Structures are given as structure tokens and as C-alpha cells.
Amino acid sequence: MPLLPPAHGLRFAFGTLTVLPVRVTRWDRGTARGGMLCAPLAGLVVGLCAAGLGLLLLLLGASPLLAAVASVAVPAVLTRGLHLDGLADTADGLGSGKPAEDALRIMKQSDIGPFGVLTLVFVLLAQVAALAQIYEGSWARGALAAVVAATAARLALTLAARAGVPAARPDGLGAAVAGVVPAGWAGGVALAVTGAAAAAGAPFGSYDIARAALAVVASAVVADVLLRHCVRRFGGVTGDVFGGLAETAATTALLVLALG
């Protein structure tokens, strides 16, 4: 399995997963593999931006609720809302109860149905409520939560792109990245992200070390449950499914970090 220079993978990750002005110079399976392996790094940058805006508003005297809204808005802006759109489309496809071909056609339509709207509302409310609670208790823990959630969201993409997970369509971003990451490599990235989250929680004490690590693990488990369900229902993954997985993982991480 040939290895490409890391720069190609980084370009792919930031060029496809963020609005940052990074031009993707290669679009092949090898580059996609590197990009999916680097996805958590893109999440780290998004999370730092989200935490930075939230902390700036708190410094200026804003309420924890307003800071939380801003922090949740940053990932949406930096991804052009694609993950939220994917979440809504996935919810519509799953909620339709129709066969895979019809469900995929529903997901590809530009409008959002009732299942998608309700899912977006509840997910965004959960993210804002959880982050506001954390900010209210500690601005530093709130910043950590924003970073961990955004990184865990992109880790879910790495795990979903592992070998053995098929694409539901022959085209699109889902087909480009489906199955490109060897399972062992995906597991290695997951361990690295979990360890980094635990290390980031270390300044707050042993409880926060465990809670930060648990947030990453729980987000990966919940996202994997959704992934398996989507594969059964649609026959594989799509770009929309990847977006739904990212938002599901981010929400799970924030909820875990808000508990206790």
C-alpha cells in the first residue's frame, strides 16, 4: 500500500471538510486515505476556532448560553453546514421507511423533510444546552469540550471510512472515501485521539481525564451504531451519512462532558 506525502492527506482533509482556503491537488484513493486519517486534525482546528470565539464572548461579558450558541455555530460555518445538512438528509432517509433505493433518492433531494427538521432542532438544542452548562461551570472546561467534540466528530469520519464499509452510491464523496482506511490504522487514530483528549483533561484532575477519554469513546460507539444501521438500510455510506455521523459524534461527546 503506497504512502503519499502527508501534505496531500492534509490538503484533502482541510479542503473537503472545512471552508479554509486549501486546494485539493489530488483526488484518488491514496489521497482520500490520507485525508480521512488526518480528519481529526481538521476537527482540532475547527474546535479551537469554536472554543476561541466562545471564550472571546465570555471575556466580553456574554452569557454562557450566548457563548455556547457561538461555539456551536462555528463548526457549522466552517463546514458550510454540510454536516448538518447530511444529518437532516440521513434522518429523512431513515425516517421514510422506504427501500434503500427510494430512501437514497429522498436523501438526494434538496429540500428537508419533517424528520430532518426535527432532528436538526433537537441535535442543535442538545449541543447548545450541553455546552452552555459546561461554560457556566468553567470557561476552561467549556473550551476543552468544544475542542474534544469537534475532534471526535471528525474521528467518526475516519472510523466510518475503514475497510469493509461499502459505499451506497457509485459516485460522490461517500464513494470516494468509503473503505479507504485500513481497520488497524483507523483504530490507531482512535487510540491517539482518545489519549490526546485524556491528556487535555489532565490539568483539571483525574476525573476530567477519564471523562474526556470517555467522551471520545462514547462518541465513536454511538456513531458506529448509527453507521451500521445506515449500512443495513442504505446498503452503504454516502456523503450525507458521513455528515450525520459527525454531528452524532459531536453531540454525544458534549453530552458526556456535561454529565457529572
C-alpha positions in Angstrom: 0.0 0.0 0.0 1.9 3.1 -1.2 2.3 6.0 1.2 1.8 9.6 -0.1 3.5 12.7 1.4 1.4 13.8 4.5 0.8 17.2 2.8 -1.6 15.5 0.3 -3.7 14.0 3.1 -3.8 17.2 5.0 -4.9 19.1 1.9 -7.6 16.6 1.3 -8.8 16.7 4.9 -8.9 20.5 5.2 -10.0 21.1 1.6 -13.0 18.7 1.8 -14.0 19.0 5.5 -13.6 22.8 6.0 -14.1 26.1 4.1 -10.5 27.0 4.8 -8.8 28.1 1.5 -6.9 24.8 1.0 -6.8 23.5 -2.6 -7.1 19.7 -3.0 -4.4 18.9 -5.6 -5.0 15.1 -5.8 -8.3 13.2 -5.8 -7.5 9.5 -5.7 -7.9 6.6 -3.2 -4.5 7.1 -1.7 -5.1 10.8 -1.1 -8.5 10.1 0.3 -6.9 7.6 2.7 -4.5 10.2 4.0 -7.3 12.7 4.2 -9.5 10.5 6.3 -6.6 9.7 8.6 -6.0 13.4 9.0 -9.7 14.2 9.6 -9.3 14.6 13.4 -6.6 17.3 12.8 -9.2 19.3 10.8 -11.6 18.8 13.7 -9.0 20.0 16.1 -8.6 23.3 14.1 -12.4 23.7 13.9 -12.7 23.0 17.6 -10.0 25.6 18.5 -11.8 28.2 16.5 -15.1 27.3 18.2 -13.6 27.5 21.6 -11.8 30.7 20.8 -15.0 32.5 19.8 -16.8 31.2 22.8 -14.1 32.4 25.2 -13.9 35.8 23.5 -17.6 36.3 24.1 -17.3 35.2 27.7 -14.4 37.7 28.1 -16.6 40.4 26.7 -19.3 39.7 29.2 -21.6 37.5 27.2 -23.6 34.8 29.0 -22.6 31.1 28.8 -25.7 30.5 26.6 -24.6 33.0 24.0 -21.0 31.7 24.1 -22.4 28.2 23.6 -24.5 29.3 20.6 -21.5 30.9 19.0 -19.3 27.9 19.6 -21.9 25.6 18.1 -22.3 27.9 15.1 -18.5 27.9 14.3 -18.3 24.3 13.1 -21.5 24.8 11.0 -19.9 27.9 9.3 -16.5 26.2 8.8 -18.1 23.2 7.1 -20.7 25.2 5.1 -23.3 23.5 7.1 -22.7 20.2 5.1 -22.6 18.0 8.2 -25.9 19.4 9.5 -27.4 19.0 6.0 -26.1 15.4 5.9 -27.6 14.8 9.4 -31.0 16.1 8.2 -30.9 14.1 4.9 -29.9 10.9 6.8 -32.8 11.4 9.2 -35.2 11.8 6.3 -33.9 8.7 4.6 -34.0 6.6 7.7 -37.4 8.0 8.8 -39.0 7.4 5.4 -39.2 3.7 6.0 -38.8 3.1 2.2 -36.5 0.7 0.5 -32.9 1.7 0.1 -33.2 3.0 -3.5 -36.1 5.2 -2.6 -34.5 6.4 0.7 -31.4 7.4 -1.2 -33.4 9.3 -3.7 -35.1 11.2 -0.8 -31.7 12.0 0.7 -30.5 13.4 -2.5 -33.4 15.9 -2.8 -32.6 19.5 -2.0 -35.5 20.0 0.5 -35.6 18.9 4.1 -38.5 16.8 5.4 -40.1 16.7 8.8 -37.7 14.0 10.2 -34.7 16.1 9.1 -36.1 19.3 10.7 -36.9 17.7 14.0 -33.5 16.0 14.1 -31.7 19.3 13.4 -33.7 21.1 16.1 -33.1 18.6 18.8 -29.4 18.0 18.0 -28.6 21.7 17.9 -30.6 22.3 21.1 -28.7 19.4 22.8 -25.3 20.8 21.7 -26.1 24.3 22.9 -27.6 23.2 26.2 -24.7 20.9 27.0 -22.0 23.4 26.1 -23.8 26.2 27.9 -23.9 24.1 31.1 -20.2 23.4 30.8 -19.3 27.0 30.1 -21.3 28.1 33.1 -19.3 25.7 35.4 -15.9 26.5 33.9 -14.8 28.5 30.9 -11.7 26.3 30.5 -13.8 23.1 30.6 -16.1 24.6 28.1 -13.2 25.3 25.7 -12.0 21.8 26.2 -15.4 20.4 25.4 -15.7 22.4 22.2 -12.3 21.1 21.0 -12.9 17.5 22.1 -16.4 17.4 20.4 -15.2 18.8 17.1 -12.2 16.4 17.0 -14.4 13.4 18.0 -16.8 14.4 15.2 -14.0 14.0 12.6 -12.7 10.9 14.2 -16.1 9.4 13.4 -15.4 10.0 9.8 -12.0 8.2 10.0 -13.7 5.2 11.5 -16.5 5.3 9.0 -14.0 5.2 6.1 -12.4 2.0 7.3 -12.1 -1.0 5.1 -15.2 -3.2 4.8 -17.7 -0.3 4.9 -19.2 -0.1 1.4 -20.4 3.0 -0.5 -24.2 3.2 -1.1 -23.7 5.0 -4.4 -21.0 4.7 -7.1 -20.3 8.4 -7.0 -20.0 11.3 -4.6 -17.8 12.0 -1.6 -19.1 8.8 0.2 -17.8 6.6 -2.7 -14.5 8.5 -2.8 -13.6 7.7 0.8 -15.6 4.5 1.6 -13.3 1.7 2.7 -10.0 3.6 2.1 -8.6 3.4 5.7 -7.3 0.0 6.9 -9.1 -1.0 10.0 -5.9 -1.2 12.1 -4.9 2.4 11.1 -8.4 3.7 12.0 -8.1 2.0 15.4 -4.7 3.6 15.8 -6.1 7.1 15.1 -8.9 6.4 17.6 -6.4 5.5 20.3 -4.4 8.6 19.6 -7.4 10.9 19.7 -8.6 9.3 22.9 -5.2 9.6 24.5 -4.9 13.3 23.4 -8.3 14.0 24.9 -7.3 12.4 28.2 -4.1 14.4 28.2 -6.0 17.6 27.6 -8.2 16.8 30.6 -5.2 16.2 32.9 -4.9 19.8 34.1 -8.4 19.5 35.6 -7.8 16.3 37.5 -8.2 12.5 37.2 -12.0 12.8 36.8 -11.7 15.0 33.8 -9.0 12.7 32.3 -11.5 9.8 32.4 -14.4 12.0 31.3 -12.6 13.4 28.2 -11.5 9.9 27.2 -15.0 8.5 27.8 -16.4 11.3 25.6 -14.3 10.2 22.7 -15.0 6.5 23.2 -18.8 7.1 23.6 -19.0 9.3 20.5 -17.2 6.6 18.5 -19.5 3.9 19.8 -22.7 5.8 19.2 -21.6 6.9 15.7 -20.7 3.3 14.9 -24.2 2.1 15.9 -25.6 4.7 13.5 -23.1 3.7 10.8 -24.1 0.0 11.0 -27.8 0.9 10.8 -27.2 3.1 7.8 -25.3 0.4 6.0 -28.1 -2.1 6.7 -30.8 0.4 5.5 -29.0 2.0 2.5 -26.5 -0.7 1.5 -23.5 1.5 2.4 -22.4 5.0 3.3 -23.0 8.3 1.5 -21.7 11.8 2.0 -24.9 12.6 3.9 -24.3 9.6 6.2 -20.8 10.9 6.9 -22.2 14.3 7.9 -24.8 12.6 10.1 -22.1 10.6 11.9 -20.0 13.7 12.6 -22.9 15.6 14.2 -24.0 12.5 16.2 -20.5 12.0 17.5 -20.1 15.7 18.4 -23.5 15.7 20.3 -22.6 12.5 22.2 -19.2 13.9 23.2 -20.8 17.1 24.5 -23.5 15.2 26.4 -20.9 13.0 28.1 -18.8 16.1 29.0 -21.8 17.8 30.5 -22.6 15.0 32.9 -21.3 14.7 36.4 
